[in-house]
Amino acid sequence: MSKKVALFPGSFDPFTKGHEDIVLRGLNLFDEIIIAIGYNSGKSQRYFPIDMMIGKIEQTFKQHPQIKVRTYSELTATFAKKNGARFLLRGLRNTTDFEYENSIAQVNRELNAQLESVFLITSPAFASVSSSIIREVHRYKGDVSNFLPYQLD
């Protein structure tokens, strides 16, 4: 039986407690999870430096060798195939997320027929947490520590 590898793709700008929850719950389903930080062509620049975020995510999961962090700048379906991932792990907070993720899942499946999208419903405690809200709070010097699984320096 082959190892079940899932790709958890996103910009993770920043990586939140909601993201952490999805990854940890995903460990019940998959042998390995690759947190794949994509360079989003639709976003001109990141708020948090990517190298800092890689370090923070690796620190968060240092007790879990089956979780890896990688960056990529290609189609998610192509990156998944190159890394032996047959599953895409995604979290859904609401119906808006579902509509968006459903469209992406359909295209990814067309590009890579071996790729199956797996959706986990966000735990209620994290349903209101989004990276864009956290960036806005941080930009105006608000305390974001309750939303992140690590400390910002």
N, C-alpha and C positions, 0 to 999 in steps of 0.2 A: 504494500500500500504506500503510495507516495505521500510525501509530507504536504500538509495543507498550509500553503503560504498565502497570506492576505496582504494587500497593499492598502494602506490608509492614506490616501492622497489629500493634500490641501496646501494652502499658503501658510497656515499656522502663524499668523502675524497679529497676535501671539497665539501660542498653544495654551489652551484653557483647561480648567478642571473638567469641563464637558468633554473635551477631546480625550483627556486622560481616562475618564470613565468609559468611553466607548472602547478604547484600546484595552483596558483591563478586562472588560466584559468580553471582548473579542478573543482573549486568551482561552476562554472556555470553548471556543469553536475552532480555533486555528492553532497549528503547531508553531508558526512564526508569523510575526506581523512586522511589516516594513512601513514605518512612518515616512512617507515620501513628500518632501517639501518641494513643491513645484514653483518654478519661476513663471508666474502668471503673466501672459502677454497683455492681458487687459488692465494690469496694474502697473503704473509707471515706476513706482518705487515702494519699497517696504518701509514700514514705520519702525519696526524692530529689526536690527541687523540679522541677516540669516545665520551668520556664524555664531552669534550669541544664542539664537533660538535653538540651533543644533545642540549646543552645549547644555542648555537648560533642559531640553527634552531627554538627552542622554543621561543627565543627572537624575531626572525624574524616574527613569526606568533602569537605573544601574543594577537593581536586584533582579532584573528580568532579561537574561541573555538572549531570550527568544524574540526580543523586540530590538529592531535595528532602525537607525535613522539614516536616510539618504536624501540627496537632492537630485532634481532632474529638470531638464528643459526640453521635453519632447512630449509627444502624445502619451497620456496616461496608459492607454492600452498597449502601446509599444514598450513603455518602461516596465509594465507588469510582465509582459512576455519575456523580456530580457532577464528579469529577476525571478522567473519561475513562479510568479504569483498567478493563481487561477481565480482568485477572489478579490473583489474590491470591497472594503469595509467602509461603510458610511453611516453617519448618525443623522437622525431626523428629529428636528425640534417641533415641527408643525407641518401643516398641509402645504404651505409655500415651499418649504424645503423639499417635500415629497415631489411636487410638480417639477422643480428644478432638477433634482437628482434622478427622477424617472427619465427625463429627456437625455441626460448625460449617460445613464445606464444603457439606454437603447443604442446610442451611438457607439459606446465602448464595446458593446456586444457585437455590433456590426463590424467594427474594426478588428476585433479579436474574439472569435466565436467561442474560445475556451474560457473567456472571462465572465464570471458570474458576480453580480453585485449583491451584497448582503447588507440589509439595512437594520440598524438597531434603533429603537425609539429612545430618545434621550431621557435619562432619569429626570424625574420632576424637579429635583433640586437644581438642575443645570439648564432647564428649558429656556430660561430667559437670558442665558449667557451667550454673547456673540463676540467674536474678535473685534468687529467694528465698534461695538459699544465700549469694549475695554480700551481700545485705542483712544477713543474720544475722552473717556474719563481720565486716562493717563495723560493725555495732551494738556488737560486743564488742571493737572496736579492732584487729581483725585486718587484715593486709595483703591488700588485694584488687587490687593493681596488676597482677598477672599475669593477671587475668580481664577487665580493661577496656582498650579501645583508646585511652584518654586518661587523664590524671592527675586525680585528685580534688584539689580545693584544700584 
